[in-house]
């Protein structure tokens, strides 16, 4: 039988690696370096964003606490003001009552003085009338008993003021004829004296019972309450002012979140060409009443109806008139980034909410709507809802505002 041919076994030879060229190696190394740099940048950006979010949460917490404190202080001030007004009304009432009481006392004392004088005079008159009647009655009794006239004049008995003026018996007889009249007069004088004496007692008691001391004590207590309430009001006003100032200071320090590279690979355009007329930050001097104490954007002066362009691609979220902004466009570019354009001229808004725009596309024209002193564009940049400095943001994207 013919021999079966054995298969030829080829010797195993390890392939010789082909060394890459210098350009390929350099490209690989550059790619690795770029990837590492990208990863490092992303990590740094993530850390920065986390730090900014933590800082924003802390500032937000401070704001919340300041707002609650300000509300509490405002409520305390309102309570103190109401209490002060109440004590002021009570003080005014107490003053009026004291004045009225003193007036009543003066009137009562005057009436008591008058009644007392009349009572004294009436008592004196009653005494005279009674003595006169007694003398005449005694004389008549003596005449009826046969006593001589000389006994009347010389018997050691005084006839009083009335009989001293009688010089003759005829005069005495005439007075005697009126004995009933004199008796009635004496009785009337005595009755009047008794009545005025009673009135004297009553009016003096009434004058002494006028509650001047009680009214004065009420006024003193009301004055003390008002002083205490006034001091409390001053303290509450000071505390409320301090709390409001603290809250205002926090409002003037917005949560500034740094730009961490969102949309860094997209193309950006200069929205408006013109000189910068106002920058981002506190605004001690407000150009118009009603504007805020912090300027949240960059104002770029440009001629009326100069074109306004979209900074980069995105979707229009708002295109309408908004308060002090006047005609306003807000574009969402993704990754939490938005740009806003205010004070646009009327009738030349070229986009609507929901439209998609591209970088450099004209969206409107410069105007002076809203709270504005002249034609200019107010440009805002918002990162995760927080308004940041547009100049820094655009400069990081190689766009110099104000050119």
C-alpha positions in Angstrom: 0.0 0.0 0.0 1.3 3.3 -0.8 2.4 5.3 2.1 0.1 7.9 3.4 1.7 11.3 3.1 2.2 13.1 6.3 1.1 16.7 6.5 3.7 19.3 6.4 4.1 21.1 9.6 5.1 24.6 9.1 7.4 26.0 11.8 5.7 28.4 14.1 7.2 31.8 13.8 6.3 34.7 16.0 5.2 37.8 14.0 7.6 40.6 14.2 5.8 43.7 15.5 5.9 46.7 13.3 7.1 49.7 15.1 4.7 52.7 14.6 6.0 55.7 13.0 6.8 58.8 15.1 3.7 60.7 13.9 1.4 57.9 14.9 3.0 57.6 18.3 2.7 61.4 18.8 -1.0 61.2 17.8 -1.6 58.4 20.3 0.2 60.3 23.0 -1.7 63.5 22.2 -5.0 61.6 22.2 -4.2 60.1 25.6 -3.1 63.4 27.0 -6.3 65.1 25.6 -8.5 62.4 27.1 -6.7 62.8 30.4 -7.0 66.6 30.3 -10.7 66.3 29.4 -11.3 63.9 32.2 -9.4 66.2 34.6 -11.3 69.3 33.4 -14.6 67.5 33.7 -13.7 66.4 37.2 -12.7 69.9 38.1 -15.8 71.3 36.6 -17.9 68.8 38.6 -16.1 69.7 41.8 -16.6 73.4 41.1 -20.2 72.9 40.3 -20.7 70.9 43.5 -19.0 73.6 45.5 -21.1 76.3 43.9 -24.3 74.4 44.5 -23.3 73.9 48.2 -22.5 77.6 48.5 -25.8 78.5 46.8 -27.7 76.2 49.2 -25.9 77.9 52.2 -26.7 81.4 50.9 -30.3 80.3 50.2 -30.5 79.0 53.8 -29.2 82.3 55.1 -31.8 84.1 53.0 -34.6 81.9 54.3 -33.5 82.5 57.9 -33.1 86.2 57.3 -36.6 86.4 55.7 -38.2 84.6 58.7 -36.4 86.9 61.1 -37.4 89.9 59.1 -41.0 88.8 59.1 -41.0 88.1 62.8 -39.4 91.5 63.5 -42.0 93.2 61.3 -44.8 91.4 63.1 -43.3 92.5 66.5 -43.1 96.0 65.2 -46.7 96.0 64.1 -47.7 94.7 67.6 -45.6 97.3 69.3 -47.1 100.0 67.1 -50.6 98.9 67.9 -49.8 98.8 71.6 -48.3 102.2 71.5 -51.3 103.6 69.7 -53.6 102.0 72.3 -51.6 103.4 75.2 -51.6 106.8 73.5 -55.4 106.7 73.2 -55.6 105.7 76.9 -53.3 108.6 77.9 -55.3 111.1 75.9 -58.5 109.8 77.5 -56.9 110.1 81.0 -55.8 113.6 80.3 -59.3 114.6 79.2 -60.8 113.0 82.2 -58.5 114.8 84.6 -59.2 118.1 82.9 -62.9 117.5 83.1 -62.6 116.4 86.8 -60.6 119.5 87.7 -63.2 121.6 86.0 -65.9 119.9 87.9 -64.0 120.4 91.1 -63.6 124.1 90.3 -67.3 124.5 89.6 -68.3 122.6 92.8 -65.9 124.6 94.9 -67.2 127.8 93.5 -70.8 126.8 94.2 -69.9 125.6 97.7 -68.3 129.0 98.4 -71.3 130.9 97.2 -73.8 128.7 99.1 -71.6 129.0 102.2 -71.6 132.8 102.0 -75.4 132.9 101.5 -75.9 130.5 104.4 -73.8 132.7 106.7 -75.8 135.8 105.6 -79.1 134.0 106.0 -78.1 132.8 109.5 -77.2 136.3 110.5 -80.5 137.7 109.1 -82.5 134.9 110.8 -80.8 135.8 114.2 -81.7 139.5 113.8 -85.3 138.7 112.8 -85.7 136.3 115.7 -84.3 138.7 118.3 -86.5 141.5 117.0 -89.6 139.3 117.2 -88.6 138.2 120.7 -88.2 141.7 121.9 -91.5 142.8 120.5 -93.3 139.8 121.9 -91.8 140.5 125.3 -92.9 144.2 125.1 -96.5 143.2 124.3 -96.5 140.8 127.1 -95.3 143.5 129.5 -98.0 145.9 128.3 -100.6 143.3 128.7 -99.4 142.9 132.3 -99.4 146.6 133.0 -95.7 147.2 133.0 -94.6 150.7 132.4 -92.8 152.0 129.3 -89.8 153.0 131.4 -89.3 149.4 132.4 -89.0 148.5 128.8 -86.3 151.2 128.1 -84.6 151.3 131.4 -85.1 147.9 132.9 -81.8 146.5 131.7 -83.2 144.7 128.7 -81.7 145.5 125.2 -84.3 145.8 122.5 -81.8 145.0 119.7 -81.1 146.8 116.6 -84.7 147.4 115.7 -86.0 148.9 119.1 -82.8 151.0 119.5 -84.1 153.1 116.5 -87.5 153.7 118.1 -87.7 157.1 119.7 -91.3 157.4 120.7 -94.1 155.3 122.0 -96.0 156.0 118.8 -93.3 154.4 116.8 -93.2 151.4 119.1 -97.0 151.1 118.7 -96.8 151.1 115.0 -94.2 148.3 115.0 -96.2 146.4 117.5 -99.2 146.5 115.1 -97.1 144.5 112.6 -96.2 141.8 115.0 -97.6 139.0 112.9 -95.8 140.2 109.8 -92.5 140.4 111.8 -93.1 136.9 113.2 -93.7 135.5 109.7 -90.6 137.2 108.4 -88.5 135.8 111.3 -89.8 132.3 110.5 -89.1 132.7 106.8 -85.6 133.9 107.5 -85.0 131.0 109.8 -86.3 128.5 107.2 -84.1 130.0 104.6 -81.1 129.9 106.9 -81.8 126.2 107.7 -82.1 125.4 104.0 -78.9 127.2 103.0 -77.1 125.5 105.9 -78.2 122.1 104.6 -77.1 123.1 101.0 -73.8 124.4 102.4 -73.1 121.0 103.9 -74.1 119.2 100.7 -72.1 121.4 98.3 -69.0 121.3 100.5 -69.3 117.5 100.6 -69.8 117.4 96.8 -66.8 119.6 96.2 -64.6 117.4 98.4 -65.8 114.2 96.8 -64.8 115.1 93.2 -62.3 112.3 92.3 -59.3 114.5 91.3 -56.8 112.2 93.0 -58.2 109.1 91.3 -58.1 110.9 87.9 -54.5 112.0 88.5 -53.6 108.4 89.5 -55.2 107.1 86.3 -53.2 109.7 84.2 -50.0 108.8 85.9 -50.5 105.1 85.2 -51.4 105.8 81.6 -48.3 108.0 81.2 -46.1 105.2 82.5 -47.8 102.6 80.2 -47.2 105.0 77.2 -43.6 105.5 78.1 -43.0 101.8 78.3 -44.8 101.2 75.0 -42.8 103.9 73.4 -39.5 102.3 74.4 -40.8 99.0 73.2 -41.7 100.5 69.9 -38.3 102.1 69.5 -36.6 98.7 70.2 -38.9 96.9 67.8 -38.3 99.4 65.1 -34.6 99.1 65.5 -34.7 95.3 65.4 -37.0 95.4 62.4 -34.7 97.8 60.6 -31.6 95.7 61.3 -33.4 92.5 60.1 -34.5 94.3 56.9 -31.0 95.6 56.4 -29.6 92.1 56.8 -32.1 90.7 54.3 -31.4 93.5 51.9 -27.6 92.9 52.1 -28.2 89.2 51.3 -30.5 90.2 48.4 -27.6 92.5 47.1 -25.3 89.5 47.1 -26.8 87.1 44.6 -25.9 83.5 44.4 -23.1 83.8 41.9 -22.4 80.4 40.4 -19.2 80.3 38.4 -19.3 79.2 34.8 -18.0 75.6 34.6 -17.8 75.3 30.9 -21.4 74.5 29.8 -21.7 74.6 26.1 -18.0 75.2 25.7 -17.8 73.4 22.3 -20.6 75.4 20.7 -20.1 78.5 18.6 -21.0 81.9 20.2 -21.8 85.2 18.6 -21.7 88.8 19.9 -25.4 89.6 20.6 -25.2 93.4 20.2 -22.5 95.7 18.9 -22.0 98.8 21.0 -20.3 100.3 24.0 -21.0 99.0 27.5 -23.0 101.5 29.5 -23.6 99.6 32.7 -22.1 96.4 34.2 -23.2 93.6 36.3 -23.2 94.3 40.1 -24.5 96.6 42.8 -26.0 99.8 41.7 -25.8 102.5 44.4 -27.3 105.2 42.2 -30.4 103.9 40.4 -31.1 105.4 37.0 -34.9 105.3 37.5 -37.4 104.8 40.3 -38.5 101.2 40.6 -35.3 99.6 39.3 -33.4 97.2 41.6 -30.4 98.0 43.7 -28.4 95.2 41.9 -27.9 95.1 38.2 -28.2 91.5 37.0 -26.9 92.1 33.5 -24.7 94.1 31.1 -26.1 97.1 29.3 -24.8 97.7 25.8 -25.5 101.0 24.2 -26.5 100.8 20.5 -28.6 102.8 18.2 -32.3 102.4 18.2 -33.4 99.5 16.0 -29.9 98.1 15.8 -30.0 94.3 15.3 -29.9 91.9 18.3 -28.6 88.4 17.6 -29.0 85.1 19.4 -25.8 84.3 21.3 -25.8 80.7 20.3 -28.3 78.0 19.2 -31.3 77.2 21.4 -35.0 77.3 21.9 -37.0 80.5 22.6 -38.7 80.2 26.0 -40.2 83.7 26.2 -40.9 86.5 23.8 -43.2 89.1 25.3 -43.4 92.3 27.4 -42.2 91.7 31.0 -42.5 94.5 33.5 -39.4 96.7 33.8 -37.7 94.6 31.1 -40.1 95.8 28.5 -40.0 93.6 25.4 -38.0 90.6 26.4 -36.6 87.4 24.8 -35.3 84.4 26.8 -33.4 81.6 24.9 -32.7 78.2 26.5 -29.4 76.8 25.2 -29.4 73.6 27.2 -27.2 72.4 30.1 -28.8 75.0 32.3 -27.7 78.0 30.3 -30.0 80.7 29.2 -29.5 84.2 27.7 -32.0 87.1 27.9 -32.4 90.3 25.9 -34.4 93.2 27.3 -35.8 96.6 26.2 -36.3 95.4 22.6 -38.2 97.9 20.3 -41.9 97.2 19.8 -43.1 95.5 16.7 -39.7 94.1 15.7 -39.5 90.9 17.7 -38.6 88.3 15.1 -39.1 85.1 17.1 -41.8 83.5 19.3 -41.8 81.1 22.2 -41.0 77.6 21.0 -38.9 78.7 18.0 -35.5 77.2 17.5 -32.7 79.7 16.7 -29.0 79.4 15.7 -26.0 81.4 16.8 -25.9 84.9 15.2 -29.6 84.8 14.1 -31.3 88.1 14.4 -34.1 87.9 17.0 -35.1 91.5 17.4 -33.9 95.2 17.5 -32.6 97.5 20.1 -35.2 99.7 21.8 -36.1 101.5 25.0 -39.1 99.7 26.3 -39.7 99.1 30.0 -37.7 101.0 32.6 -35.1 102.5 30.3 -33.4 105.8 29.9 -32.7 105.4 26.2 -32.0 102.8 23.4 -29.8 100.0 24.7 -29.8 96.2 25.1 -29.9 94.7 28.6 -28.1 91.3 28.2 -28.4 88.6 30.9 -26.8 85.1 31.3 -28.4 82.5 33.6 -26.7 79.3 34.7 -29.0 76.9 36.4 -31.4 79.7 37.0 -28.8 82.1 38.6 -27.9 85.3 36.8 -24.2 85.7 36.4 -21.8 88.3 34.9 -22.3 88.2 31.1 -18.9 89.8 30.4 -17.0 87.0 32.1 -19.2 84.3 30.6 -18.8 85.6 27.0 -15.1 86.3 27.5 -14.6 82.6 28.3 -16.1 81.9 24.9 -13.8 84.3 23.1 -16.6 87.0 22.7 -15.8 90.5 24.0 -18.9 92.4 24.8 -18.9 96.0 24.0 -17.2 95.7 20.7 
